């Protein structure tokens, strides 16, 4: 008789009365980080946080659109905006004691967004966030965070973000330390001028350049103010240097949003993006695209790769 693999029970849902305040959450996460010992066999938090009756602040939305390069005034939300709406819920989970990975040093390595139908700026939403799973990674332990947005009881948008806590795997041999790969988005570059380039999603032939962007030194501060993500590595060269960066770096979610603003609006889509290397501020980057694929690079160094594809009917 075939045995079934163990199934993780559905997380219990806790509905919040109001969005959590980010400042105390970030402080709590920082204080708890040194006490955590990440490991892939740890238990993921068993609680799903939900927030209902969420309305979009149109002035805040317009600021977000300007910071990220989206056209303002459209009724449809930018495809990345629900991530910002739900960010306080995600921080409430990841800054808590039940989340086994330290918030400080956590690396956002990828995101997959699915928009099933147009998300209107004037609609009311129910947001939900949970840690879907923990998994071993060659560099440590990776968490997958599922975020959902519902309108009128129907799932209209969801995302899966992966976050990496870097540590030495228990089964790693000492000699394996010599076989290192370049860290993704938040990894401090030892020498940005000589770090090897990541491969293009199209293979050795790079995607054709579409536009060059000169990024101001305050991009991280402006996006941090509108998103609530005030990680010190994004705000100022002095605070970035405390974490091994020569200058402040752009938020990974800003780079995705800026690329998608250039790519153009789509109604029902699935977006996949991988953060490959930090974008130092100030700096000049090149947006490149062909067909469904896009990337952000400076010279031969690729910072972000992604693709945008049509999304079929829900459940298809």
C-alpha positions in Angstrom: 0.0 0.0 0.0 1.5 3.4 -1.0 2.1 5.7 1.8 1.2 9.4 1.4 3.9 12.1 2.2 3.2 14.2 5.2 0.9 17.1 4.5 1.5 20.4 6.3 -1.8 21.4 8.0 -3.5 24.5 6.8 -2.3 27.5 8.8 -4.8 29.2 11.1 -5.9 32.6 10.0 -5.6 35.6 12.3 -7.4 38.7 11.1 -5.9 42.0 12.2 -8.0 45.0 12.9 -5.5 47.5 11.4 -2.2 47.4 9.4 0.8 46.8 11.7 3.1 49.7 12.4 6.4 49.0 10.6 8.9 50.9 12.7 8.5 48.7 15.9 8.4 45.6 13.8 11.7 46.4 12.1 13.2 47.2 15.5 11.9 43.9 16.9 13.2 41.9 14.0 16.6 43.5 14.4 16.8 42.7 18.1 15.7 39.1 17.7 18.0 38.4 14.7 21.1 37.5 16.7 19.1 35.0 18.8 18.0 33.0 15.8 19.8 29.9 14.4 18.4 29.3 10.9 18.1 25.7 9.7 16.0 24.2 6.9 14.2 21.6 9.1 12.8 24.3 11.4 9.0 24.8 11.5 7.4 27.6 9.5 5.0 29.8 11.4 1.6 28.2 11.6 -0.3 31.5 11.3 -1.7 33.2 8.3 -2.3 37.0 8.8 -5.2 38.6 7.1 -6.4 42.2 6.8 -9.8 43.0 5.3 -11.4 46.2 4.2 -8.2 47.6 2.7 -8.6 50.7 0.6 -5.9 52.2 -1.5 -4.8 55.7 -0.6 -4.8 57.4 -4.0 -2.2 60.0 -3.0 0.1 57.3 -1.8 -0.5 55.3 -5.0 0.4 58.4 -7.1 3.7 58.8 -5.2 4.5 55.1 -5.6 3.8 55.4 -9.4 6.1 58.4 -9.7 8.9 56.9 -7.8 8.8 53.7 -9.8 8.1 55.2 -13.2 4.5 54.1 -13.8 2.0 56.4 -15.5 -0.2 58.1 -12.9 -4.0 58.4 -12.9 -5.0 55.0 -14.2 -7.6 53.1 -12.3 -5.7 49.8 -12.4 -3.0 49.3 -9.8 0.6 48.6 -10.9 1.2 44.9 -10.8 3.8 45.3 -8.0 1.7 47.6 -5.8 -0.2 44.9 -3.8 3.2 43.8 -2.5 3.6 47.2 -0.9 0.0 47.0 0.6 0.8 43.7 2.2 4.4 44.4 3.3 3.4 45.3 6.9 1.8 41.9 7.2 4.8 40.1 5.9 7.0 42.0 8.3 4.7 41.1 11.2 5.4 37.5 10.5 9.1 37.7 9.7 9.9 39.9 12.7 8.2 37.5 15.1 9.7 34.9 17.3 8.0 32.0 15.4 9.8 32.9 12.2 13.0 30.9 12.4 15.2 33.0 10.1 16.9 36.3 11.2 15.4 39.4 9.7 18.8 41.1 9.5 20.7 39.8 6.5 17.7 38.2 4.9 18.1 38.3 1.1 15.2 38.7 -1.2 16.2 36.3 -4.1 13.1 36.1 -6.3 9.5 36.9 -6.7 6.7 35.5 -8.8 3.5 37.6 -9.2 0.3 36.4 -10.7 -2.5 38.9 -11.5 -5.6 37.0 -12.5 -7.6 40.1 -13.3 -7.3 43.8 -13.3 -6.9 45.2 -9.7 -8.7 48.5 -9.5 -7.4 51.3 -7.4 -10.9 52.0 -6.1 -11.7 48.4 -5.0 -11.7 47.1 -1.5 -9.2 44.2 -0.8 -8.6 41.5 1.7 -4.9 40.7 2.1 -3.4 37.5 3.4 0.2 36.6 4.1 1.8 33.3 5.2 5.1 31.5 5.1 4.4 28.7 2.7 7.5 26.6 3.3 11.2 26.5 4.4 13.7 24.7 2.2 17.4 24.0 2.2 19.5 26.1 -0.2 23.2 25.6 -1.2 23.9 28.9 0.7 21.6 28.3 3.8 17.9 28.2 4.3 15.2 29.7 2.0 11.7 30.7 3.0 8.8 31.1 0.6 6.3 33.8 1.6 2.8 33.7 -0.1 0.9 36.9 -0.4 -2.7 37.1 -1.6 -5.2 39.8 -2.5 -8.9 39.2 -2.8 -11.7 41.4 -4.1 -15.3 40.5 -3.5 -14.2 37.1 -2.2 -12.2 36.2 -5.4 -8.5 35.8 -5.6 -7.3 38.5 -8.0 -3.5 38.7 -7.2 -0.9 36.6 -5.5 2.9 36.5 -5.2 5.5 34.1 -3.9 8.7 35.7 -2.7 11.8 33.7 -1.7 14.1 35.0 1.1 17.5 33.4 1.9 19.1 33.3 5.3 22.8 32.6 4.5 24.6 30.1 6.8 26.8 27.1 6.4 24.7 24.0 5.6 25.2 21.2 8.2 26.3 18.7 5.5 28.8 21.1 3.8 32.4 19.9 3.7 35.1 22.5 4.6 36.5 22.3 1.1 33.2 23.5 -0.3 33.7 27.0 1.0 36.1 27.5 -1.8 33.4 26.8 -4.4 31.4 30.0 -3.8 28.9 31.6 -6.1 28.0 35.3 -6.3 25.3 36.3 -3.8 22.1 37.7 -5.1 20.5 41.0 -4.5 21.7 41.9 -1.0 25.1 40.3 -1.1 27.9 42.8 -0.4 30.1 42.9 -3.5 33.8 42.4 -2.7 34.7 44.4 -5.8 31.8 45.6 -7.9 34.1 46.3 -10.9 35.4 42.7 -11.1 32.5 40.6 -10.0 31.7 38.0 -12.7 28.6 38.7 -14.8 25.5 36.6 -14.4 24.3 34.8 -17.6 21.5 36.3 -19.6 18.1 34.4 -19.6 18.6 34.1 -23.4 22.0 32.5 -23.0 25.3 34.0 -23.9 23.7 36.6 -26.3 22.5 39.6 -24.2 19.1 41.0 -24.6 19.0 44.2 -26.7 19.2 47.4 -24.8 16.0 49.5 -24.7 16.9 52.4 -22.3 19.7 53.7 -20.1 18.7 55.0 -16.6 20.8 57.3 -14.5 19.8 56.5 -10.9 20.1 59.2 -8.3 21.6 58.6 -4.9 18.2 59.1 -3.2 16.3 56.4 -5.0 16.6 54.1 -2.0 15.3 56.8 0.4 12.4 57.7 -1.9 11.3 54.1 -2.4 11.8 53.3 1.3 9.5 56.2 2.2 6.7 55.0 0.0 7.1 51.3 0.6 7.9 51.3 4.3 11.1 49.2 3.7 13.7 51.4 5.4 16.5 48.9 5.5 19.7 50.9 6.2 21.5 49.3 3.2 19.2 51.3 0.9 19.3 54.7 2.7 22.8 56.1 2.9 26.4 55.2 2.1 27.4 55.3 5.7 24.7 52.8 6.9 25.3 50.7 3.8 29.0 50.4 4.6 28.1 48.9 8.0 26.8 45.9 6.0 29.7 45.6 3.6 28.4 47.7 0.7 30.5 50.5 -0.8 27.4 52.6 -1.3 23.7 52.4 -0.8 21.9 49.9 -3.0 18.5 50.1 -4.7 15.6 48.0 -3.4 15.1 44.8 -5.4 11.3 45.5 -5.6 12.1 49.0 -7.0 14.1 47.5 -9.8 11.3 45.0 -10.6 8.7 47.8 -10.6 10.8 50.1 -12.7 11.4 47.4 -15.3 7.7 46.5 -15.4 6.8 50.2 -15.8 9.0 50.3 -18.9 7.7 47.0 -20.1 4.2 48.3 -20.2 0.9 47.4 -18.6 -0.8 44.0 -18.9 -4.1 43.0 -17.5 -3.8 39.3 -16.5 -0.1 38.3 -16.3 2.4 36.2 -14.5 5.7 37.9 -13.7 8.9 36.1 -12.6 12.0 37.9 -11.5 15.3 36.9 -10.0 17.6 39.3 -8.1 21.2 38.6 -9.1 23.3 41.5 -8.0 22.9 44.7 -6.1 22.4 48.0 -7.9 24.8 50.6 -6.4 23.5 54.2 -6.0 24.1 56.5 -7.7 24.7 54.7 -10.9 23.7 54.1 -14.5 21.9 50.9 -15.6 20.6 49.5 -18.9 17.1 48.1 -19.3 17.0 45.4 -21.9 14.2 43.3 -23.3 13.2 40.9 -26.0 9.8 39.3 -26.3 8.7 38.1 -22.8 12.1 38.5 -21.2 13.7 41.5 -19.6 16.8 42.3 -17.6 18.6 45.2 -15.8 22.4 45.4 -16.2 25.3 47.7 -16.0 28.0 46.8 -18.5 28.2 43.0 -18.5 26.9 42.7 -15.0 23.3 41.6 -14.8 21.4 42.8 -11.7 17.9 41.4 -12.5 16.3 39.0 -14.9 12.7 38.3 -15.5 9.8 37.5 -17.8 6.2 38.5 -18.3 3.7 36.0 -19.7 -0.1 36.1 -20.2 -2.0 34.4 -17.4 -4.9 32.1 -18.3 -8.1 31.7 -16.3 -7.8 31.0 -12.6 -7.4 27.3 -12.0 -6.3 26.5 -15.5 
